Amino acid sequence: MILPRVQRVIAAFVVVSHVSLAFAAVPPPDKLLPASTLGLATIPDVSKARSHAGLNPTLALISDPAMRPIMDKFKAKFQTEIVAKLEQQFGIQWTNYQDLAQGQITLAWLAKAPDAKPGDPAPFVFLIDSGSKSNQLKKSLEDMRKKWVDSGRQIKMDKIRGVDFSTLIFHDADLKLTMSALFPGGAKDEDGGGKDKAEKPEKEASNDPATRHEWLLGQSDSLLLLGNSAASLEKVLALQGGGSGETLADSPNFAAWRDSVFRPADFYLYGNVQEIVAMLKKELANSPEQNRRRGAGPAGSPLQWIDGFGVGAIRSVSYAGRVTPEGSFGDFKLTVPEGERAGLVKMFIFEPKDSAPPDFVPEDVLKFSRSRADLQRAVQVLEETLNKVIPQSASLIKMVMDTAGKDKDPDFDLRKNLLGNLGDDLISYARSPKERTLEAMSAPPSLTLIGSRNPEKLMIAVKTVSSMVSAQAGRKERDFLGHKVLTLAMPDGQESVSLTTHGGYLVISQEPALLEEYLRSAEQKAKPLKGVAGLVEDAQKIRGLGTGLFSYVNDLETGRFQFEVLKKESGSLANLVAGLPIASTFGWDEDAKAFKGWLDFTLLPPFDQVSKYFHRSVYTGEFTPQGFEMRLFSPMPPGMRK
């Protein structure tokens, strides 16, 4: 799970901007944006978020003196390769703006106007509340306008509701120039080999609307506004001035979580999926040629996929994070009303049942997850969905179900023996690898347990199905502590998989030693994960262990392992990155050392010097009448508690 890391990184970004603690009387984002807002990412009060700086483990980690060598090298590279080049291209000193934000920082996307033309860009607005530093903002904008004009770029002045706006005009050629300066490798690949072409974009200032872009930049009191639509900015200004009109706060999809989730958050992200899907369906319906090209036929059409797979039932999606003296909290919400769920959304529904770690899960696992999803129902819903969305698949599915395994056993019934024996309990946990390698880091030894009504029959069914997948797959059976262990050799050189049954579960692992350790757990009672001091209390802060979904990550040991691997395998990592498609964009494909010029993991300190910033994270999830909710809690590391 990556949500705690995402939350901490975003919160760290909030505070490194070194903003003032002053507060400006500007409406919050939900009162400043119109109801037509499709999505936004916001820090509603930067001053409040900055006051939590000392509570953020990620910020404390990267600010620790022990991390200075690697961070200084990264910051220097970022300054020379990104910031300096952007300043040169746009004539803007970013340092003039980094201290301005005191209230909100908001980036929002709005719905297109009804009279919008095909090909018009999606409207966006970017807002920064400068609070008491409005005079500094005014001066910075004046300097920017002068430098923009001095550099030979086009600009014109406009007024919206009495507020002066500078309309910055640029073309695709300008964007190519900027991108080639930032990513010379990408420019070379795109243009077929020469830096000369990347350094000499087209000079003509084309009047073609398709290549022309106009961004409006202005200041209303303490609020900086940037956008590409005068109509959208006019709506924001009207609401800022107390004008009437429906706001985002009035939108039912947003209002459902406004007071309980968004208002207390240090930052949040929100998407009005219902409106986005409606717009997409309208475009697809009005574009028969595009619809035909995208496969209206045996595989169904995009319109069929949207409704058939259940995407059309989703109202909104959001994530909100906050940092407190107790630790970091996160809330993920997927609004899907109970009576409207269909397709894949309906497939993953689970009941609020016991999701605590069983006693056989040892306390020293790297991570753990348990879901009470009804696997038999999930497969049934998947089959029904495929039959509905792709009707031609019904005959194929029926043929597979009716004939699978019959050549080995005429009485074998795939639906009865395999699907009919699936239960409503899925458990997995991983141990820390013994080898400190990148490969081990990407796939630590893990064990998966599938609850079953009859695990012995389920294992026989899996054995039969494996012979269908690959006739060459080898199968071996052995006894271990009175349990039959089946080992299946996988095709294409993949690691073999071992299976056994125990305690109402089908047990699966690619690590025979881990499977044997599990079978010994009945005799060798290890300290259980559930008994870890404070774990149950941590879970109670996010609805407890009876919601139907619970996950745990040992961030301390995960961090220790990652530090050791990255420090030891920095050269291998650079070579791995050099082979990725994105490497050419940054020029990392020709010289693996180029990546280490940005991130040299050999400069990481010994983990014990920074271990106090790591602890653990827990997650719970549940389905409610409103939709799916997932919550996370990362308690304050003991080494940071005061």
Phi, psi and omega in degrees: 000138185245359186302317180299321180295318179299314182299316183291323179295317180295317179296324177295321178299323181302314191271339181286353178284355175054050182274163179283162181271005180289159181232132181256144183278068175249139180305148177296164185307318184290341176262349182260339182259145180286165180296342180281006179295127180271329181190157177204157170232127187214148163250099190293335179211095184297325180298316178296317180296321181294329179295345179266010185306317183289351180261358186264111182298324181293315178297318179297323179296308185289344178267353181294139179306329181294336181268359187301317182303312183286323181288321179297321180293319179294314181298320180296318179294318179297321180295315184282323186269336183244296187298310183298321181289323177294319178297322179292320183289320187253354179066032183240131175269108185295334179296339178288345186248341189292339181259006187281323188293126176232332176255240184272155165234118187224134171239122185226149175246135184244159178291148178292149177294152181304330182266013180297145180271153176303133180093349176297140181292154176292130181294139173224156173225139177238126188234137173226125177267113184272355177057232182286356180262029182296327177294321177295321177298315180301315180295319180297321179292322177297317178297320180296317179299317181297315181292326179296315179292317181299332180278000177089008180274159182277145177206148173217157183257139179225165174233135175230116182051040177081002180259132179286134177232139171264121178267110181273122184251128177212170186232171179303326180298324178294320179295321179296322179297315179296314182295323179291330177288321181282320186231075183299328179295318179295321179295321181294317181296318184292322185267002174084029171112017173223133175291332184303316182291324179294328183272354182231068178293169181300135184272336186293136177272085186297142175266007178295119181304333182291337181250000184258135180231139178231119177245131181261132183231126181205178182225127176239107187057242182265003187262123172273133180234132176225132179195173180247012181219119179296325181295320180292318179294325178297322178296318180296316180297321179297317180290325177298324181277006178086015180291163179281166181134149180288135179252174176302324180299337180273349180291126182304322182294327178277318185298334181301332184238006188301305187282323186276333187241308189283316185299318180282353190283150171282330176204156173204158177235142184215139176225128177274083186297324181303314181288322179297316179294320179299318178295318180296316180296323179295317179296319180294320181294328181271004181230074182299326180294316178295319180298321180291321180293331184273009166105035172291103185177220182304326182270005181082173180252162177304324178297321177293322181296318184301311182279319184296320180275001174089003181295325182294344180275347182285127179272310183204163175223142182205158173216133180228141180228149176211151180244132181227170175300336177287326184152196183258134178244148175219144179230120174251129181233131172239105184278111178218099183307142188305318184282355184249000185290139181206168174060222185294330177299316179291332183297324188263010179295139175224161183270157177284086181240174180302122179235022179288154176296126175298164184296338182280353178278116185287157185291339185265022177290153178283320177204158183213146177210141176219130179233140179258033177294139176281100187294325179295318178292324180299316179294322179296316179295320178300315179297316179297321180295314180297320179296327181281315184283320180236082186306328181295343182283343184301315182293323179293316179298317180297320180296316179297314181297323185280333187248344185301127175079356182294332180291335178268322182213107183303337182268000183289133180236107185300315182296320183283314187279325181265297184291324182291346181255008176282144181251208183234039180216122179230117184237140173214146172210157184231149176251161178289129181295149176285323179277135178263078182228163178297321180297316179293325180294324181283337182216076179294155180300129186223162180229135178238133179238125180251117177298140185214147175288330178211085186298330180295315178293325179296320179293322177296321179295319178296320179298318180293316180295324180298327178290334176287321183293317181211113180293337182274352183295124180282150179227132178231146177235142178211163178255139177218115180052039178082005179249138176279124180250123179256127178247124180250125175280127182273151178287169175060031174074011178288157181295146179292159181241133178253139180229147172205179178233145179189134173060031179086015181232149162270122187255129185229137175200150172270358179246099180306323181296323180290322177296318178293323177299320178297316180295331178282345188300333179293330181264321182256091184290105175272161177296126185281153177300322182298337182272359179300131184304124175088352185294314180297320179296321177299317180296326181296335180289344180231045172087359171087192188256021180237024183272345182104350177211126177216137177224154182217141175229128175276089184296330181295307181286329175296315178297319179300313181297315182294319177301312183296318182291313182297322179291319182283323188253028183300322179294316178296323179295318179298319178294322179294315179298323181299336180270357181280151180302325183287345185300323182295329180299321182265001181077023181270352184282333183276334182214112182299336180292341181298322179294321180292343174293336176268304183234101179259096186288350174293344180273358177298142178283166171304139188300325182300337180287340182233009184297340182294348180268004184239145177211259180205167177222144176231152182225146169226154178217151178201156173261130177242173176303335181277332182156209181256133179234133176232130182238148177229153176215125174244101183298152179303126178305139181306325182290347180255354182286140181258000000 
